Amino acid sequence: MATKVITVDDIDGYDGADVAKRDFEVGGTKYTIDLGDANYKKLVDILDALLPYVEKSVEVKQAGRARKAATEPVPKLRGYTNGDVRAWAQEQGVEVTARGKIADETYELFIQAHPDAQPEN
């Protein structure tokens, strides 16, 4: 059994043999549409007329969503600095970077050794 596919012009429903998938681009975005020769010629003429305007235009980007105000960070320690944690960790042989984020596990070990450093939640 054979199957016959009929491609129909997306603009006017014309189903002639010249209807084909036609690709085009506007402003850097690619599109595709099924068109017969007559409607494709109209499209090309419209795009040719539009091109000088698109080339002289500047893209307007949608404004980003407003960011929520940052909430107060939960303090990891009370009465001690990150420098204190680093110095203690080095004395204990716990691997810690000289700068940047200190691992949560290191904070937990420091608080176990210094119960008064437990932050109030």
N, C-alpha and C positions, 0 to 999 in steps of 0.2 A: 504494500500500500504506500502510495506517495503522499507527501504532505506539501501543500503549496502555501507559502508565506506571502502575504500581501502587505507591503509597507505603505502606510497612509501618511500623507502630508499633515504634520501637526497643526498647521495653521488653518487650512480650509477643508481637510478631509479628502483631498484629491488622491486617487490611488493608481496613478499612471506608472508606467514602466520607468520613468525618470526619477521617481521618488527614491531618495537615498539618505543615509545618515550623513549629516553635514556638521563638521566641527568648525568652531570659530572661537575667537578670544576677544574679550573686552576687559581692558584694565588689568591684564595679568591673570584673569580667571578664564579657564577654558570651559566651553559649553558644547553640547551636541544636540542636534534636533533633526527630525526627519522632515525633509523638504523636497518638493519637486523643483525643476529647473527655474520656473517663473518666480516662485517665492524665494529661492536661494539667491537669484539675481537681485531681488528687492532687498534682501538681508545684506548682501555685499554692498549695495549702493548706500544703505543706511549706515553701515559700519564705516564706509569710506567718508561719508559726511560727518560722522561723529569723531573720527580719529583726531583731527586737529584740536578739538575741544578736550579730549582725553589726554593728549600729549601735553597740553598747557595747564592741565589741572593738577592739584595736589590732593593726595589721598587724605581723607579725614578719618581718623581712627576713633572708634567708639571709646568714650571715657571709661576708665576702669572703675570698678566698684569701690566705694569708699571703704577704707580699712577701719576696722574697729580699733578703738584705743586699746593699747596693750594693757593688760591687767598687771597689777603689781606682781612681780615674781615672788614665788614662795622662797623665803630665805633657807639656805641649806644649813647654815650654822648660826649660832648666837654667841657673840663675843669673840669670835675668831675670824681671821681673814683666810683667803685662799692661800696666801703665802705661808700662814701657819700650818695649813693642811699639807702643803707641799714639803715644807721642812720636816714635819713629823713623819710623813710617808717615806722620805729619803732615809731618815734615821732608822726606820723600821724595815728598810729594804723593800718597800712597796714601790713598784714602778709607777712613776708619775712624770708627766711632761713638764718642762720648764715654763711653758706658756700654754694657753688654750684651756679647753674643757677638762675638768677633773672628773674621773669616772665616779658614778654614783656609789660603787662599791667602796672606793677610797673614802668618800664622805662617811659611809656607814661604819667603816673600821675606825675612823677618827672619832666619831661620836661614841662608839663603844669604849674607846680609850679615854674619852673626855665627855662624860655624861652631861656636864654643864653646858656643852655646845649644842645640845638637842634644841632645835628651833621650836617655838610655840606655833601650833597650827590652829 
